[in-house]
Amino acid sequence: MTASPEKFPVAVIGVGNMGGAMATNLLARGWPVHVCDVVPRRVRDLESLGALGCDSASQAAINSVAVIVCVVDAAECEQVLFGPDGAAAVMQPGQLVLLCPTIAPEDTESLAQRLAERGLAVLDAPMSGGPARARDGSMSLMVAGAEDVYQRFAPLLTALSSRVFRISGRVGDGARTKLVNNLLAGINLVGAAEVLAMARAMGLDAERTLDVIEQSSGQSWIGADRMRRAIAGDYAPRAHMTLLEKDTRLAVQAAAAAGFDGPLGAAAAAVFAHASAAGLAELDDAAVLQWLEDHRR
């Protein structure tokens, strides 16, 4: 498929669950996509859909107008942008870096400043919704950055997401918004797991109890989604426990930096930390139910 002028080459660096889904979505919409990942199989899978596989972040970035960074944490962002074979060294002024990982606001600000010093455009754009929504373009995208950059790259943003939230012109506010959201997701998930563990301890059927919760005041999307899998004993990782462990820890740290100390966030963060330390780190975060049932008797 020939790309239209609005569909410029895009590099996706990090094509795991979310990055791979985003690349798949762009390819289906006719965008030229260059991909790079430390796991060669992920690159090969996307090559079969029409992506151009690259051996390094610099190779993926050099002929792309926009670079989507979709790695796990700030250290990986540093590596793919500024490490050996990093993207920043080969990018030209005006090219875009879209920062999608959930990282601390101060890390987002630091990365953005260093990129801006090279003349690169930056948007702070964490995402939410999971791989299925990233694949069909219905995930949430929380975008902060300069208005002119936002407008210039609007076609890419709307291709990635039908739910683009314009947060502010201040890079770092996307990261702050994502941490607020993910802390609530963590609190809701721990709460859902706790009440289902409680229901089982009281002799109630967990599936029927969840049926009631889903149609009543205790409903939450993440609680229903994860607990359905947990009840079935399905802990294959769609979202690893370590991700919410990281995100809730960063959120609590961001709250402390703002002078806010709430009653629930730190407690939820501790649950994910304990569950990961107990050997559940590489399982789906739904396994928090297993940890609660094993350790709260």
N, C-alpha and C positions, 0 to 999 in steps of 0.2 A: 504494500500500500504506500502510495506517495504521500509524504507529509505535506500538509498545508502550511502556509507561512506562520500560522498561529501555533502549529504543532512542531516546536523546535526540539532538537535533541536534548534528552534529559538523562543524567546519570543517577542511578540509585546505588548508593554505597551501603551495603548491609542488606541482604535479601533473605532474611529469616522469615518468621511468620508474618510480620507486618510489612517489612520492606518488599518481600517477595509478592505479597498480595497487592501492594501499591504498584509495583512494576507490571504485574499481570493486568491490572486495571488500565494502566496507561497503554500497554500494548494492544489491548482489546479496542481502545478508542483511537488507535492509529498513530500514536506518538512513537517517534524513534527513541528507543531506550537502551542505554549502556548499563551493564550491571557488573558488580564486583562484590565478592564475599570470600571470607576465609575458608568456607566450605565449598569445594568445587562442585559437588552435586547440585547445590542450589543454583549455581550459575548455569550448569548444563540444562537443568529443568526449564529455565527461562529462555535459554537459547532455542529450545525446541518450540517456543512460542513466538520467536522472532527477535528476541533481544540480542544485542551484541555483547558477548562475554568478554570481560577484561581481566587481566592478571593483577592489576593494582588500581588503587584509587586515582592515581595520577593519569593512568591510561584511560580510565572511564571518564575523567573530568575534562581532558584536554580538548575534546571536540564537542563538548556539551555546553549548552547555554545555561542550564541550571543543574545544580548538584544537590540531590536529596540525601542527607545524612540520616541513616536509619539504623544506627548501631545501639548498643545497650546502655553505655554510660559515658561520663565525661572523659575518662581515660581513653576509651575507644575513639571518641570524637577527636581528641588530641592526636591520636595515632593516624587516623585516616585523613586528617586535614593537614597536620604539620610534621608528621613523622617521615621516615624514609619512604619515598614514593607517595607522599601525601598529595592530596588534590590541590591545596592552596598554591603550591609552588608553580603549577602550570596554568593556573586560571588567569584570565585576562580581566582588566577592570570592567565592571559592569555585569559580569557573570554573577549568577545568584547562588548562594548557599542557603538551603532550606534546612534548618536544624529541627529535626523531629524527635530525638530521644527525650525521655524524661530525665532531666538533670537539674542540679541546683541552679537557681536564678543567677547567682554570681558566676557560675561556670559558663552559662549562656552569654552573659554580658562580657566576660573575658574573651571568649572565642569570637564573639561578634566584633569586639574592638580590634582584635588582631587581624581579622579578615578585612574590616573596613580600612585599616592602615594600608592594605594592599589594593585598595580601590574596589573591593568586591561588595556586592549587594548582599544583605543578610535579612532573612526573615526567621523569627523565632516561632516555630509552628509545631508544637507537640500535637499528637493525635490520640484519639480514643475511639473505642468501639469494637476492637478485635479484628482478626484476619478476614472474616466473612464480609464485614462491612467495608474494610479497606479494599477488598477485591471487587465489590460492586459499586464502590465510590460513594457509599452512604455513611462513612465514618465521620466523626467530628474532627475538625481541624481548628486549633486555637492560635490565631495569627497575631503577632505583635511585630511592629517594625515601621519604617518610614512609609508614609502614604504613597509617595511616588513609586517606591519599589512594589508595594502591595498592588497598585493599579497596573503596573507594567507586567507583572507576572500573574494577574488574575486568571487568565485562561488555564494556566497550570493548576492553580489552587482549586478552581471549580471542577477541573477534570478529576482531581484527586478526591474531592469531597463535595457532596451536596449540602453539607452542614458546615460551612466555613464561618467561624465566629471571629469578627474583627475586634480584638481585645483592646489594643491601644497602639500608639506610635512608639512606645518604649520597649525596646528589646529586653527580655527578661520577664515581662508580664505574661507572655504565653506560658513560660515555665511555671510561674507562680499559679496561674489558673489551673494548669494541669496537676500540680501538686495538691491544690485544694480539692479538685475532683477526685484524684486517686486516693487521698486520705479518706474521703467519704466512702469511696468504693471499698476500701479496706475495712472501715468501720462496719459498713453494711454486710460485708461478707463474713466477718467474724461474728456479727450479731446473728446472721442467718444460721451459721454453723452451730453457734451456742444453743439456739432455741431448738434446733433439730436434735442435737445431742441430748438436750433436756427432755424433748418429747420421747425419744427412745428410752431414756432412763425412767420415764413415767409409764412405760409400757404402751405408748402410742405408736401407730404405724407412721413411719417417716414420710412415705409417699403421700398418704392421705393428708397428713398434717401440712405438707407443702402445698397440696391442692388448695387447702383452705387459705393459707398465707398468701398465695398468688392472687386470690380474689378478695383479699381483705386488707386491712390497714397496715399489716406488717410487710406488704409486698415491696421488693426491690428487684431491679433487673438482674444485678450481679448475683444476688442471693438465689433467685430462682434458677438462673443459668448454671451456676456452679453446683448448687445442691442437687439438681437433677442428676448431674454427672456423679456426684459423690454418693448418692443413694444407690446408683447402679454399680458403684465400685470402679468407675472409669476415671483414672487419674492420669491418663496420657496427657502430656503437657501441651495445652494450647497457650497458656500463659503460666510460665514457671513460677513456683512459689517465691523464688529469689527476686522476681520483678516487683511484686507488691512489698516484699521485705525492703527492697531498696527505696521504692517510691514512698512508702509510709515513713521510713526513717528520714528521708530528705524533707518530707512535708513537715514533720515535727521539728526538724532543725530550722526550716524556713519560718515556722511559727515562732520559735524562740527568738530568732533574729529580729522579728517584728515586734517582740515583746508580748506575744500572746501565748497563754498556757491553758489549753482546754482539757476537759476531763477524760476524753475518749481516745484521742489520736495516739497518745503514747501507749495506751493499753493495747490498742489494735496493733501498733507497730511491734510491740513486745511479743504478741502472739505469733506473728509471721517470723520474727527472729528466732523464737524458740522452736517453731515447727521446722524451719530450715536446719537449725542446729541438730535437730533430732533425726535427721536423715531424709527429710522430705523435700529438700531444696530443689531437686530436679523433677519433681512431680508437678502436676497442675495445682494451682492455688486452691482448687476445690478440696485438696487433701487436708486443709485446715480442719475439716470435720473429723478426719481420722485422728489428727493430733489431739483435738479436744476430747474425743472419746477415750483415747489411750491415756491421757494425762490429767483428766478432771474427774476421776472416779474416787 
